[in-house]
Amino acid sequence: MRRLLPLIAAVLALSACATAAEPDEPEIPSPFAVCDAIGSTGAGSTEIPDISLPCFTGDAPVRLRDVRGPAVINLWASWCLPCREELPVIQGLADRAQGRFTVVGVDVDGDRDAAARFAATRDVSFPTLHDPEKTLLDKLGLMTLPATVFIDADGGMYVHRAAMDVDQLIEQMKKHTGVTVTR
């Protein structure tokens, strides 16, 4: 027994050094901007489902009907192969927004850490909501990802149901929000 006491003490000391994440705290920090920046001048969309989703960064939930147009809401997941190609394109759009429109992501990943890791490795940082229950996807009647919702300045909504490259995204922005974006 005397020989076991030093071993038990060593194990206890080592276990005290190991830090475990709080049950509610994610292991991977959020790479996304805070959601209080969501919004712009213009009308909120009355066509988008009236739901609230939590901000990925832990801020207060965002009511989607309060998102002001012109705006782009991109639904994605880390396991979605077309999303892997499109998400950096959406980030490029967000980088060029300069206050003229809003870009919001909606991550439908069930695994928050996988989504954070995925976005961090691709330098994706625009404000993103977390929807592991796929509520928005279901309410929009969508079965596949990615999908992009365009909201114009009057609150009208259009849903694009496929991945886009830069040129397609620029074209869809002009067509559905009236905003011209250059490469």
Backbone bond lengths (Angstrom), bond angles and torsions (degrees), N, CA, C in turn:
res aa  C-N    CA-C-N  psi(-1)  N-CA   C-N-CA  omega(-1)  CA-C   N-CA-C  phi
1 M - - - 1.445 - - 1.526 110.72 -
2 R 1.359 115.75 -39.40 1.459 119.06 179.35 1.524 111.86 -59.63
3 R 1.305 116.57 -34.86 1.472 119.92 179.47 1.518 110.91 -71.04
4 L 1.295 118.05 -28.54 1.465 121.59 -179.54 1.525 113.13 -75.29
5 L 1.326 117.24 -29.19 1.466 119.81 -177.71 1.530 112.63 -58.31
6 P 1.347 119.97 -47.93 1.467 118.57 177.56 1.539 112.01 -62.27
7 L 1.311 116.99 -35.96 1.460 120.87 178.89 1.530 110.80 -65.90
8 I 1.316 116.53 -44.62 1.461 120.96 178.45 1.529 109.96 -63.62
9 A 1.321 117.46 -42.86 1.472 121.37 178.70 1.523 110.73 -61.73
10 A 1.325 117.18 -40.83 1.469 120.72 179.39 1.520 111.13 -65.68
11 V 1.320 116.65 -42.34 1.467 120.58 179.14 1.516 110.08 -63.15
12 L 1.325 117.49 -44.66 1.469 121.20 178.89 1.523 111.28 -62.79
13 A 1.323 116.99 -41.07 1.466 120.26 179.11 1.515 111.13 -64.08
14 L 1.318 116.92 -43.86 1.463 120.29 179.00 1.517 111.93 -65.87
15 S 1.320 117.52 -38.48 1.465 119.47 -179.67 1.519 110.87 -68.37
16 A 1.316 118.29 -28.48 1.463 120.76 177.76 1.517 110.78 -70.32
17 C 1.333 117.29 -26.46 1.466 120.71 179.56 1.519 112.47 -77.61
18 A 1.305 116.38 -26.04 1.467 119.50 -179.41 1.510 108.64 -75.07
19 T 1.320 116.42 132.68 1.460 120.02 178.89 1.511 109.12 -105.46
20 A 1.274 114.97 131.10 1.459 120.77 176.49 1.515 107.68 -107.89
21 A 1.315 116.14 142.90 1.457 120.31 177.76 1.519 108.83 -67.70
22 E 1.318 115.69 144.85 1.456 120.31 174.00 1.522 107.64 -58.80
23 P 1.338 118.75 149.98 1.462 120.50 -177.85 1.532 113.29 -55.93
24 D 1.327 117.61 -34.94 1.466 120.77 -178.69 1.526 112.67 -90.00
25 E 1.325 116.71 -6.59 1.445 120.90 -175.71 1.521 110.44 -97.48
26 P 1.344 117.98 127.81 1.465 119.88 179.77 1.525 110.94 -70.68
27 E 1.320 115.45 154.30 1.459 120.48 178.12 1.524 111.44 -74.87
28 I 1.331 116.89 -38.15 1.462 122.42 -178.01 1.528 108.26 -98.45
29 P 1.335 119.00 124.38 1.467 119.62 179.05 1.528 110.99 -66.62
30 S 1.297 115.41 152.67 1.465 120.78 -179.52 1.527 110.76 -68.33
31 P 1.337 117.75 130.27 1.458 120.42 175.31 1.534 111.81 -87.72
32 F 1.334 116.92 -1.66 1.458 121.73 -171.13 1.523 112.97 -91.98
33 A 1.332 115.12 154.72 1.457 122.29 175.05 1.523 109.56 -68.81
34 V 1.317 116.42 158.68 1.458 120.62 176.91 1.526 109.54 -67.38
35 C 1.312 115.51 154.47 1.466 120.52 -174.01 1.519 113.93 -88.10
36 D 1.335 117.99 -4.50 1.459 117.93 179.68 1.527 111.43 -68.99
37 A 1.322 116.84 -10.84 1.461 121.13 177.38 1.534 111.85 -83.81
38 I 1.331 116.98 -7.15 1.464 120.02 -179.15 1.518 109.28 -69.63
39 G 1.312 115.40 129.69 1.451 120.66 179.12 1.509 110.32 129.31
40 S 1.282 115.04 162.87 1.449 121.99 -177.46 1.512 106.42 -162.99
41 T 1.306 116.58 -176.06 1.449 118.45 172.00 1.512 107.73 -77.28
42 G 1.292 117.60 160.25 1.456 120.87 -178.67 1.515 110.06 112.90
43 A 1.311 115.18 -177.66 1.459 121.16 -175.88 1.515 111.04 -91.36
44 G 1.327 115.54 146.77 1.455 120.38 170.81 1.521 107.33 -73.03
45 S 1.316 117.53 157.48 1.457 120.96 -178.59 1.520 110.52 -84.74
46 T 1.319 115.51 126.75 1.464 119.34 174.70 1.525 109.82 -90.56
47 E 1.328 117.85 -6.28 1.454 121.39 -179.03 1.523 112.62 -89.33
48 I 1.313 117.44 -25.83 1.469 119.96 -178.31 1.533 108.16 -74.51
49 P 1.324 117.91 147.22 1.468 119.33 179.08 1.530 111.84 -55.08
50 D 1.314 115.61 141.52 1.458 121.44 -178.55 1.523 109.77 -85.76
51 I 1.338 115.00 78.90 1.455 121.33 178.63 1.517 109.14 -130.01
52 S 1.313 115.23 158.51 1.463 121.73 174.90 1.516 108.16 -115.60
53 L 1.324 115.20 139.41 1.464 121.12 179.53 1.522 108.94 -127.70
54 P 1.326 117.22 144.77 1.459 119.44 179.28 1.526 111.55 -71.10
55 C 1.314 113.96 143.80 1.459 119.93 174.63 1.519 108.32 -71.66
56 F 1.309 117.09 139.90 1.462 122.40 -179.11 1.523 111.06 -59.79
57 T 1.338 117.46 -31.70 1.466 120.82 -178.11 1.517 112.79 -79.44
58 G 1.323 117.65 -3.75 1.456 120.18 178.89 1.513 113.61 96.30
59 D 1.319 117.99 0.81 1.458 120.73 176.02 1.523 109.26 -65.54
60 A 1.307 116.13 176.74 1.462 121.67 178.32 1.531 110.08 -60.02
61 P 1.318 117.36 152.71 1.472 120.41 177.87 1.529 111.45 -59.25
62 V 1.329 115.02 153.57 1.453 121.92 179.11 1.528 108.47 -110.97
63 R 1.313 116.12 127.73 1.462 121.40 174.85 1.525 106.80 -82.98
64 L 1.327 116.90 119.79 1.464 120.61 -174.66 1.527 112.40 -60.97
65 R 1.324 118.05 -33.86 1.473 119.72 178.43 1.515 112.44 -64.93
66 D 1.320 117.26 -16.09 1.467 120.66 178.66 1.526 112.77 -87.87
67 V 1.331 117.58 -7.39 1.467 120.47 177.34 1.526 107.56 -69.01
68 R 1.307 115.76 121.06 1.468 122.22 -175.94 1.519 111.40 -88.07
69 G 1.322 115.70 140.68 1.447 120.77 177.40 1.512 110.88 -89.36
70 P 1.290 117.68 160.78 1.456 124.86 -2.25 1.527 111.69 -69.90
71 A 1.337 113.61 139.82 1.458 119.79 -178.22 1.526 110.28 -150.96
72 V 1.325 114.41 157.73 1.458 123.01 176.19 1.523 106.56 -128.00
73 I 1.332 115.91 127.89 1.459 121.42 176.46 1.525 106.67 -119.17
74 N 1.328 116.07 115.79 1.464 121.25 -177.04 1.517 110.24 -106.39
75 L 1.340 116.70 123.05 1.461 122.68 177.30 1.520 108.48 -95.23
76 W 1.327 117.21 130.20 1.451 121.71 -174.55 1.531 110.99 -152.33
77 A 1.320 115.58 169.86 1.471 123.04 173.35 1.525 108.33 -151.79
78 S 1.308 116.47 151.43 1.463 120.37 -177.71 1.526 112.77 -66.85
79 W 1.321 118.07 -26.36 1.463 121.75 -178.82 1.529 112.48 -83.35
80 C 1.313 117.73 -6.75 1.467 123.67 -177.46 1.533 109.49 -86.49
81 L 1.335 117.10 112.36 1.469 120.37 -177.40 1.526 113.51 -60.58
82 P 1.346 120.24 -46.38 1.471 118.51 177.03 1.528 112.63 -62.16
83 C 1.332 117.27 -30.70 1.478 121.01 177.47 1.521 110.82 -63.58
84 R 1.319 115.42 -35.24 1.467 120.18 -179.86 1.529 111.47 -61.34
85 E 1.327 116.11 -33.44 1.465 120.55 178.19 1.528 111.01 -81.97
86 E 1.324 116.56 -37.89 1.467 120.76 -172.63 1.529 113.61 -80.41
87 L 1.318 118.68 -34.86 1.459 120.27 -173.57 1.532 113.58 -56.28
88 P 1.327 120.69 -42.59 1.467 119.32 175.25 1.541 112.31 -63.50
89 V 1.319 117.72 -29.24 1.473 121.38 176.41 1.533 109.15 -66.87
90 I 1.330 116.12 -42.67 1.469 120.46 177.84 1.529 109.69 -65.12
91 Q 1.329 117.70 -38.77 1.466 120.38 176.37 1.526 110.21 -61.38
92 G 1.328 117.45 -40.45 1.467 120.80 176.95 1.521 111.37 -60.13
93 L 1.335 116.72 -38.24 1.463 120.63 176.24 1.526 109.82 -64.54
94 A 1.320 117.10 -45.21 1.465 121.02 179.04 1.528 111.02 -60.24
95 D 1.321 116.31 -37.76 1.465 120.85 179.24 1.526 112.05 -64.56
96 R 1.321 116.84 -25.55 1.471 121.18 -178.95 1.533 113.29 -99.39
97 A 1.319 118.19 5.36 1.469 121.60 -175.61 1.522 112.46 -64.37
98 Q 1.308 118.01 -42.57 1.465 124.08 177.76 1.527 112.59 45.33
99 G 1.327 117.19 40.27 1.460 121.39 176.82 1.516 115.07 78.86
100 R 1.331 118.24 -1.63 1.472 120.70 -178.45 1.514 112.49 -81.88
101 F 1.329 117.59 -24.33 1.462 122.82 179.85 1.524 107.68 -157.29
102 T 1.322 115.66 169.25 1.455 122.54 -178.07 1.520 109.76 -113.00
103 V 1.323 116.48 141.50 1.464 121.96 174.37 1.529 107.44 -121.84
104 V 1.321 115.34 126.91 1.457 122.56 -178.98 1.520 108.59 -130.62
105 G 1.304 116.56 137.62 1.456 121.00 173.33 1.517 110.08 -100.66
106 V 1.325 115.50 153.60 1.463 121.21 170.74 1.524 106.06 -130.51
107 D 1.330 114.95 108.02 1.453 121.39 179.43 1.521 108.35 -86.02
108 V 1.332 116.70 122.95 1.462 120.92 179.72 1.536 111.22 -104.40
109 D 1.329 116.22 17.90 1.458 121.80 177.06 1.520 109.84 -67.31
110 G 1.303 117.11 138.39 1.449 120.40 172.04 1.517 111.42 -76.94
111 D 1.317 117.16 -21.86 1.464 123.06 -177.20 1.531 108.69 -106.18
112 R 1.334 115.99 100.71 1.457 121.66 -176.09 1.529 111.70 -59.73
113 D 1.331 116.98 -42.00 1.460 120.09 -178.84 1.522 111.95 -64.76
114 A 1.328 117.64 -37.64 1.471 120.83 177.28 1.525 109.94 -63.35
115 A 1.319 116.70 -40.23 1.470 120.89 178.91 1.528 110.65 -65.53
116 A 1.333 116.87 -44.15 1.465 120.70 179.81 1.524 110.98 -63.94
117 R 1.315 116.56 -43.60 1.467 121.11 179.10 1.534 110.38 -62.71
118 F 1.324 116.12 -45.52 1.462 122.43 179.17 1.532 110.64 -57.71
119 A 1.325 116.82 -50.09 1.470 121.02 -178.24 1.524 111.54 -66.36
120 A 1.317 116.99 -40.92 1.464 120.44 -178.91 1.520 111.79 -62.94
121 T 1.334 117.71 -37.83 1.464 120.17 -179.21 1.521 112.12 -72.54
122 R 1.328 117.12 -13.96 1.464 121.49 179.64 1.519 112.50 -112.03
123 D 1.338 116.88 11.55 1.464 123.05 179.96 1.525 112.45 54.88
124 V 1.317 117.15 38.99 1.459 122.49 177.59 1.528 107.52 -91.60
125 S 1.337 115.93 124.47 1.465 118.86 -174.09 1.527 114.25 -137.63
126 F 1.327 118.72 1.26 1.474 117.86 -179.03 1.528 109.60 -66.19
127 P 1.344 117.89 155.65 1.470 120.36 -177.67 1.527 111.16 -54.81
128 T 1.328 114.97 135.65 1.459 120.02 -175.89 1.522 110.33 -137.11
129 L 1.313 114.58 138.68 1.456 122.56 176.49 1.520 108.18 -97.97
130 H 1.316 116.59 155.79 1.471 121.52 -177.86 1.526 108.58 -113.41
131 D 1.333 116.53 123.58 1.462 122.09 -176.11 1.531 110.35 -134.72
132 P 1.345 117.11 67.02 1.465 119.24 -176.95 1.526 113.55 -65.05
133 E 1.315 117.59 -19.63 1.474 120.86 178.17 1.531 111.74 -84.57
134 K 1.339 116.79 -3.68 1.476 123.15 179.21 1.528 112.24 59.30
135 T 1.319 116.31 35.67 1.459 122.51 -178.15 1.521 111.49 -60.96
136 L 1.338 117.49 -49.24 1.461 120.20 -178.90 1.525 110.63 -65.17
137 L 1.297 117.62 -44.08 1.461 122.25 178.01 1.531 109.79 -54.40
138 D 1.328 116.43 -48.05 1.470 121.19 179.65 1.521 112.00 -64.61
139 K 1.330 116.81 -45.38 1.478 120.65 -177.66 1.532 111.86 -64.60
140 L 1.334 116.52 -28.99 1.468 120.34 177.88 1.529 111.67 -85.58
141 G 1.323 117.35 -3.73 1.461 121.47 179.54 1.520 112.93 72.13
142 L 1.330 116.42 28.48 1.462 121.20 -177.12 1.522 110.43 -95.24
143 M 1.326 115.55 143.49 1.457 121.22 178.41 1.522 112.06 -113.02
144 T 1.333 117.36 -18.34 1.466 120.67 -175.26 1.522 110.70 -130.65
145 L 1.308 114.00 162.01 1.460 123.07 176.12 1.518 108.45 -121.17
146 P 1.330 117.46 158.79 1.453 127.01 -5.35 1.527 111.17 -78.64
147 A 1.319 114.15 166.22 1.464 121.70 173.23 1.525 107.03 -141.22
148 T 1.314 116.23 146.65 1.458 120.94 -178.71 1.517 109.30 -129.88
149 V 1.323 115.46 127.91 1.458 122.43 178.38 1.525 107.32 -101.39
150 F 1.332 116.18 126.75 1.459 122.31 176.09 1.521 107.56 -106.21
151 I 1.323 117.11 129.52 1.462 122.41 177.33 1.521 107.01 -117.96
152 D 1.339 116.41 123.74 1.464 119.32 -179.90 1.532 110.12 -84.73
153 A 1.334 116.47 175.81 1.464 121.91 -176.07 1.525 112.72 -64.05
154 D 1.336 118.05 -21.32 1.464 121.52 178.20 1.526 112.55 -91.75
155 G 1.330 117.62 -0.05 1.452 121.62 178.99 1.516 114.64 94.07
156 G 1.345 117.94 1.43 1.460 120.85 177.12 1.521 110.68 -68.75
157 M 1.320 116.29 152.34 1.459 120.66 -174.73 1.525 111.39 -128.65
158 Y 1.334 115.76 140.87 1.452 122.57 172.95 1.526 107.52 -134.13
159 V 1.347 117.44 136.88 1.466 121.66 179.10 1.523 109.08 -110.14
160 H 1.328 115.62 120.07 1.468 122.68 174.65 1.522 107.05 -95.56
161 R 1.337 117.03 125.99 1.464 121.75 -169.10 1.524 114.59 -106.52
162 A 1.302 118.19 35.08 1.467 120.91 178.84 1.525 109.07 -156.12
163 A 1.318 115.20 162.81 1.465 120.66 177.17 1.524 109.63 -67.77
164 M 1.329 115.68 151.39 1.461 121.33 179.61 1.521 110.17 -128.44
165 D 1.330 114.88 148.37 1.454 119.52 169.47 1.537 106.88 -93.55
166 V 1.301 117.76 -178.20 1.468 121.81 -175.97 1.523 111.85 -57.16
167 D 1.327 117.46 -48.52 1.465 120.45 -176.74 1.528 111.84 -65.15
168 Q 1.321 116.83 -39.79 1.464 119.84 177.90 1.528 111.03 -65.90
169 L 1.318 117.36 -39.78 1.461 120.98 179.26 1.530 110.93 -65.12
170 I 1.321 116.74 -42.86 1.464 120.69 177.05 1.527 110.52 -59.98
171 E 1.326 116.76 -43.54 1.465 122.24 178.69 1.533 111.50 -62.74
172 Q 1.336 116.50 -45.22 1.465 120.66 -179.51 1.530 111.54 -67.29
173 M 1.319 118.06 -35.82 1.466 121.44 176.55 1.522 110.44 -59.39
174 K 1.319 116.42 -48.84 1.471 120.97 -179.56 1.530 110.79 -63.26
175 K 1.321 115.89 -45.68 1.462 121.19 -175.95 1.529 112.79 -66.52
176 H 1.337 117.75 -40.45 1.463 120.06 -170.93 1.525 115.50 -106.45
177 T 1.340 117.75 -12.63 1.467 119.18 176.42 1.521 112.09 -123.02
178 G 1.337 116.71 -15.18 1.457 120.56 -177.17 1.524 113.43 80.03
179 V 1.322 116.98 4.98 1.475 121.37 -178.08 1.523 109.13 -96.05
180 T 1.324 115.22 129.70 1.461 121.47 176.41 1.521 108.81 -91.80
181 V 1.319 115.19 126.61 1.460 122.45 178.06 1.511 107.15 -122.76
182 T 1.322 116.49 136.64 1.473 119.84 177.41 1.514 109.13 -100.61
183 R 1.313 114.21 162.55 1.473 120.57 179.53 1.488 112.37 -63.21
